[in-house]
Amino acid sequence: MADDALFEFLHMEIVSHVYKEQASRERVSCVSALESMGFRVGQGLIERFTKDSPTFKDDLDIMKFLCKDFWTNIFRKQVDNLRTNHQGTYVLQDNKFSLLTQLSNGKQYLEEAPKFLAFSCGLIRGALSNLGLESVVTAEVSLMPSCKFQVVIQKT
């Protein structure tokens, strides 16, 4: 449990640092910087987590691994819900996302939520990239600490 608190504190400090460091720049550039950091971390972590795993059959198999094993290793719980349209779009729902629980239980800090999700979007995108799937990952929060990550796999 101490590891969880340390990770959450480190994440909050990284977000705070990026926004202070780039105060003169647009919010978009801060989100981009956080997403890039998450991308690189996701690439490294998925390498470690899949080194002893069998190869994946398809995109859905990869997404199931991401929602169960990858998510559990990072956030200490599985994704609550995975939905797909079977055409390359996946929605991962986490009803109690750990990086948002410290902020609020309600709508009080709803407008601040996107900056705390950028790193996680990059994490997902980086993990998928290292598994051979180029994607666009966005996050949506309607009621904190619940959030949905939409993953659109880019067909090449």
Buried (B, 14 or more C-beta within 10 A) or exposed (E): EEEEEEBBEEBBEBBEEBBEEBEEEEEEEBBBBBBBBBBEBBBEBBEEBBEEEEEBEEBEEBBBBBBEBBBEEBBEEBBBEBEBEEEBBBBBBBEBBBBBEEBBEEEEEBEBBBBBBBBBBBBBBBBBBBBEBEBEBEBBBEEBBBBBBBBBBEEE
